Structures are given as structure tokens and as C-alpha cells.
Amino acid sequence: MNFNPLSEAKRIEKEIIAWRRDFHMNPELGYEEERTSKVVEEHLREWGYTIRRVGTGIIADIGKGEKTVALRADMDALPVQEESDVLYKSKIPGKMHACGHDAHTAMLLGAAKIIAEYREELNGRVRLIFQPAEEGGNGAVKMIEGGALEGVNAIFGFHVWMELPSGVIGIRDGPFLAGAGIFGGKIIGKGGHGASPHETVDPIPIMAEAIMAFQSIVSRNVPPIETGVVSVTSVHGGKAFNVIPGEVEFKGTFRFFKPEIGGLIQRRMREVLEGVTKAHGAKYELSIEELTPPTINSREMADFARKVAEKYGLKYGDVPPTMGAEDFAFYLQKVPGAFLALGIRNEEKGITYPHHHPKFDVDEEVLHLGTAMEVALAFEFLRG
């Protein structure tokens, strides 16, 4: 390349930060990213990209050749009321970019500008995927159905990462983020007077017993060298102090790194509910849905990313796996690639609140590093 991605990204650093702040002040939930995608599309068209729309999602191509590399950013916000007092605080009540997707979109927009400026040096095609609805909406699936991966040889994505020091790029082989599922249901008993529990089938202690039994799935059924999570996160039953309710509703999430562990968790949940309710003369309803598979990075692509970071003097290191989930996993099921982390933790600036927290923020001074890495990944992959 006849240019340095790092110096080029540094050159447009103020633009990247301005875009990020604009998106942060105007957050939109999954599949509602009308304004965000409009802003993105206007820039991409100005810079000469070929655009395809998939709802509020955008597939943008530039360059020609046998090889195609894809870069992806998610655009959706969360239903969170922001509590920070920053100048760029969310203008929309009850909505906030509390997971950094505003930064992801701004970084990739910066990469798009640089790639377009040096398009004559491309030895293939770059595809940019601006995706809606990562937060539980499986927007990646919609983008794949819309042709986002057609002809793609490799794909890379970034997530800002509070667990890493600011400016460090986290690169991991193999499983990085967990597969995720949701469950919900009811314990159905027989209601009655709180003073006469013998005349009822009280679903509340049955629910409590089931919750405790769920915890044994991970501690006693999942092999000790494997990883799993079962969390009941919501329980609702009864309203009056002296009335035993007829049923209790519950819901929660489960996580896993291997499909067989996910299957084991689901099977044991059904068996636990079957046994506990039968023992007490109650019934149950249970629905289970797998939302997202594990995010598993290609070893080859992770090694490639390390070499690229090394070549351009970008700080990088390992990043521990997490039980959080990411629908980037769906792309990685189809083509080789790697999902990378950009450290944003800066204690001196007070940027320490975790993802999804009402005071979550990012260290904007390092966003250009993500842009630089995206540009470098694209040009270096097409050169290989």
C-alpha cells in the first residue's frame, strides 16, 4: 500500500468522533435504524459505493476482483435511559447506545471513507455490512438472507470492549462469545387461601425448587472442563398477601460454547420441570429458543489479524472468552473470519461502566485505531 492506514485514520479522527456523537445522540432500536442508515447511506453514495438495502441494513461494495472481504458494524441501540451528563447524551427518552454500536458504525464509516479514497489500490472487492438489530433481533440473519455474504471470502467485525485497556485490540482463536438461548414458561398448580395451603397445589415453592434444580445442571450435568450458564431472570406469581396463586410465570437465559452443551442444558431443563412438577401434583409449560450460536473465530483469520496489527504497529493481545452473545456468529458459520475487540477502558477518564449500563461510554480517542485496523485488514487480505 502507498499509504499508512493508521496515519490516515488519525487524519479523520475528528470526523469519526463527530459521527459517533451524532449516532449517540440519536439512538434507534433494532429494525428502527431509519435515521442512522440514511446518514450512512448518504456518505457511502457520496464516496462511490454501490448500495443494496436490506430493510434498515446496508450492503455497500467498492472495487473489483476475484476476492471479496467483508467488514461489518451493527447500528442498533438499547431501550436504556441514559444517566450520563456528557454533551452528546441521548436525545431520545428511554433509548441509548449503551453497547457501543454508535462507535462501531462510526469506525466503519471512517474505514469506508479511507478505502474509497484509495480504491485504485484495491486488488479485489470490499463489502461493508451495516447491520440492524444485533441486540436480540438477529439482524445478521436478515443480512445473510439479503445476500450480504454472496461471494465473500472472509469477514471481520469489531466490538468496543470495556474489559480491555483503551487502545488494545483483542484477538482470540476459536470460541470467543457464547451461544445464547431464551426460555420461558409456567408452573401450573391450584390456587387458594394462603391460610389453607393443604387445599392447594402451591406453584411458588415448586418454582423455587425448580430454580434451585436448574443450578445443578451446570454444576452436576455439564462436564467440569466445559462451560454453561442457566439463569432464571424473571419470576411472577400472585398479587395478594393471602392468596396462593394458581400459576407462576418465569423466564431466563442459557449460554454455551459447544452445541452439545446447549442441547444438554435444554434436555435437563425439561427433565427437571417434568420431575419436580410431577412430584408435587402440578403441571408445567416450557418454551425454549436458541437465539444465537457461539461466535467462533477462524484460527487462520485470527492469526492473519495479529500479523496485520503487528505490521502497522497496533497494540494487540489475547482477549478472554465471555458468556455474552453476538449474532456475528451467523456470519462465521458461513465464511472464515474473526470478531475482534477494541479496548476502551480508561479509568482516568472514568470510562469503566460495563456494557448495557446507563452510564456506559467509550474512550473516543482510540476509535481511529479500530478504523485503521479495518482498513488494514481489507487491503492486506486482498493483497494475499
RAVEN-V511710 format. One record per run of one state. SS is the DSSP state (H for helix, E for strand, L for the rest). FROM is the first residue (numbers start at 1). LEN is the number of residues. If there is no record, write none. Layout:
BEGIN
SS/FROM/LEN
SS/FROM/LEN
END
This chain:
BEGIN
L/1/4
H/5/7
L/12/1
H/13/13
L/26/8
H/34/13
L/47/3
E/50/5
L/55/2
E/57/6
L/63/5
E/68/7
L/75/3
E/78/1
L/79/17
E/96/1
L/97/4
H/101/17
L/118/1
H/119/3
L/122/3
E/125/7
L/132/7
H/139/7
L/146/8
E/154/12
L/166/3
E/169/2
L/171/3
E/174/4
L/178/1
E/179/10
L/189/1
E/190/1
L/191/1
E/192/2
L/194/3
H/197/3
L/200/1
E/201/1
L/202/1
H/203/19
L/222/6
E/228/9
L/237/6
E/243/2
L/245/2
E/247/10
L/257/2
H/259/22
L/281/2
E/283/10
L/293/2
E/295/3
L/298/1
H/299/13
L/312/4
E/316/2
L/318/4
E/322/1
L/323/5
H/328/7
L/335/2
E/337/10
H/347/3
L/350/1
E/351/1
L/352/12
H/364/20
L/384/1
END
